[in-house]
Amino acid sequence: MPIVSAIGKDDIYFEFLSYSPWVFRRQVALTFQAGNIFLAGDAAHSFPPTGGLGLNCGFADVHNLAYKIALVHRGVATPSILSTYTAERRGVADSYSKQSVRNGKEIFTLLQSLNTAGVEDAMQGRKNMMAALADPAQRTQVEAGIESQREHFDNLELHIGYVYGATKPPPHASRYSPKFVPGARLPHCWISFPGHLSPEAQVAKSSLLPQGPLMCHTSRSLVQIRFALASGVPSISVAPTLGV
Ligand SMILES: Cc1cc2nc3c(=O)[nH]c(=O)nc-3n(C[C@H](O)[C@H](O)[C@H](O)COP(=O)(O)OP(=O)(O)OC[C@H]3O[C@@H](n4cnc5c(N)ncnc54)[C@H](O)[C@@H]3O)c2cc1C
């Protein structure tokens, strides 16, 4: 019985006070805002725990929302900035939810290769797994099952590679690519130019990047520059042609 297996002893008394069935599904709210009410975390999106993305997504929601509320509260941005919250966070939650469901389905491939799929007795499952791992005839299948979990456990592209406004999930959760576009996380890289230092390199070299919020805007976007000047948030202007 799973409860006894989880406790690890069969002489501990327990009784069920309540239970609710768990349904393997993903749900993302159509909007994260209604007037001055904002949804964040599992209230805005819930999906299977396969991938460990739920709380991470919730933290990033609140991080996104908090600085906007603070700017409005301080009078340096108009409330219209709050309407960017759904536009920015919903796409990320949607792609996390899809990846979590895919991971949940894929894990059955691994469980099958280890002969543990559908085995309720944890001890029996463990025995089956050890036998499968030790059996050279099953090696190829087991290795394929483990490889099928790559995007489940190695998913940096999901965590820091997303771009606000993207309409599709990344093609591969494990292949992180730094992006130098508005809406992306400022990528880390060392910039050097033979013979001279660009403004970006000077910033990087002298570690002038301020602590706290930093707005990175492309020199093409007047709206971003105006907002940066008005908000008082430290900002740097970058050239999108750098291609880093
Ligand atoms: C097995 C499992 C493993 C997971 N592993 C990971 C992981 O590795 N990494 C990761 O990022 N995420 C993981 N998650 C997901 C993560 O736990 C959730 O995404 C996260 O807890 C959601 O936080 P939340 O604050 O939005 O909601 P919750 O944690 O659900 O908090 C909501 C709170 O509101 C309270 N509440 C509800 N209704 C009311 C009410 N009417 N009045 C007052 N209080 C109320 C609830 O009691 C609860 O305390 C996992 C989830 C599960 C189930």
The ligand as a MOL file (V3000), in Angstrom:
LIG
                    3D

  0  0  0     0  0            999 V3000
M  V30 BEGIN CTAB
M  V30 COUNTS 53 58 0 0 0
M  V30 BEGIN ATOM
M  V30 1 C 4.3580 16.7830 -5.6270 0
M  V30 2 C 4.6740 18.1880 -6.0800 0
M  V30 3 C 6.0000 18.5250 -6.3550 0
M  V30 4 C 6.3080 19.8210 -6.7880 0
M  V30 5 N 7.6170 20.1450 -7.0640 0
M  V30 6 C 7.9150 21.3800 -7.4880 0
M  V30 7 C 9.2660 21.7390 -7.7550 0
M  V30 8 O 10.1860 20.9410 -7.6280 0
M  V30 9 N 9.5200 23.0030 -8.2050 0
M  V30 10 C 8.5260 23.9190 -8.3830 0
M  V30 11 O 8.8130 25.0510 -8.8070 0
M  V30 12 N 7.2250 23.6170 -8.1230 0
M  V30 13 C 6.9070 22.3750 -7.6760 0
M  V30 14 N 5.6010 22.0470 -7.3950 0
M  V30 15 C 4.5560 23.0680 -7.5930 0
M  V30 16 C 4.4810 24.0230 -6.4020 0
M  V30 17 O 4.3050 23.2930 -5.2070 0
M  V30 18 C 3.2940 24.9800 -6.6230 0
M  V30 19 O 3.3880 25.5530 -7.9120 0
M  V30 20 C 3.3490 26.0920 -5.5730 0
M  V30 21 O 3.2550 25.5700 -4.2720 0
M  V30 22 C 2.1970 27.0700 -5.7990 0
M  V30 23 O 2.3070 28.0770 -4.8380 0
M  V30 24 P 1.1160 29.0710 -4.6130 0
M  V30 25 O 1.5250 29.9490 -3.4870 0
M  V30 26 O 0.7280 29.7140 -5.9020 0
M  V30 27 O -0.1240 28.1500 -4.2160 0
M  V30 28 P -0.2640 27.2040 -2.9330 0
M  V30 29 O 1.0590 26.6610 -2.5010 0
M  V30 30 O -1.3570 26.2500 -3.2780 0
M  V30 31 O -0.7350 28.1830 -1.7980 0
M  V30 32 C -2.0740 28.6380 -1.7250 0
M  V30 33 C -2.4040 28.8020 -0.2640 0
M  V30 34 O -3.6710 29.4450 -0.1790 0
M  V30 35 C -4.4150 28.7740 0.8480 0
M  V30 36 N -5.8410 29.0040 0.5610 0
M  V30 37 C -6.6150 28.4310 -0.3850 0
M  V30 38 N -7.8570 28.9010 -0.3320 0
M  V30 39 C -7.8920 29.7920 0.6770 0
M  V30 40 C -8.9010 30.6370 1.2100 0
M  V30 41 N -10.1410 30.6480 0.7170 0
M  V30 42 N -8.5720 31.4610 2.2190 0
M  V30 43 C -7.2940 31.4860 2.7190 0
M  V30 44 N -6.3000 30.6810 2.2570 0
M  V30 45 C -6.5940 29.8800 1.2290 0
M  V30 46 C -4.0120 27.3170 0.7310 0
M  V30 47 O -4.2570 26.6210 1.9260 0
M  V30 48 C -2.5100 27.4600 0.4660 0
M  V30 49 O -1.7580 27.5450 1.6630 0
M  V30 50 C 5.2580 20.7780 -6.9530 0
M  V30 51 C 3.9330 20.4370 -6.6600 0
M  V30 52 C 3.6420 19.1530 -6.2240 0
M  V30 53 C 2.2060 18.8060 -5.8960 0
M  V30 END ATOM
M  V30 BEGIN BOND
M  V30 1 1 1 2
M  V30 2 1 2 3
M  V30 3 2 2 52
M  V30 4 2 3 4
M  V30 5 1 4 5
M  V30 6 1 4 50
M  V30 7 2 5 6
M  V30 8 1 6 7
M  V30 9 1 6 13
M  V30 10 2 7 8
M  V30 11 1 7 9
M  V30 12 1 9 10
M  V30 13 2 10 11
M  V30 14 1 10 12
M  V30 15 2 12 13
M  V30 16 1 13 14
M  V30 17 1 14 15
M  V30 18 1 14 50
M  V30 19 1 15 16
M  V30 20 1 16 17
M  V30 21 1 16 18
M  V30 22 1 18 19
M  V30 23 1 18 20
M  V30 24 1 20 21
M  V30 25 1 20 22
M  V30 26 1 22 23
M  V30 27 1 23 24
M  V30 28 2 24 25
M  V30 29 1 24 26
M  V30 30 1 24 27
M  V30 31 1 27 28
M  V30 32 2 28 29
M  V30 33 1 28 30
M  V30 34 1 28 31
M  V30 35 1 31 32
M  V30 36 1 32 33
M  V30 37 1 33 34
M  V30 38 1 33 48
M  V30 39 1 34 35
M  V30 40 1 35 36
M  V30 41 1 35 46
M  V30 42 1 36 37
M  V30 43 1 36 45
M  V30 44 2 37 38
M  V30 45 1 38 39
M  V30 46 1 39 40
M  V30 47 2 39 45
M  V30 48 1 40 41
M  V30 49 2 40 42
M  V30 50 1 42 43
M  V30 51 2 43 44
M  V30 52 1 44 45
M  V30 53 1 46 47
M  V30 54 1 46 48
M  V30 55 1 48 49
M  V30 56 2 50 51
M  V30 57 1 51 52
M  V30 58 1 52 53
M  V30 END BOND
M  V30 END CTAB
M  END
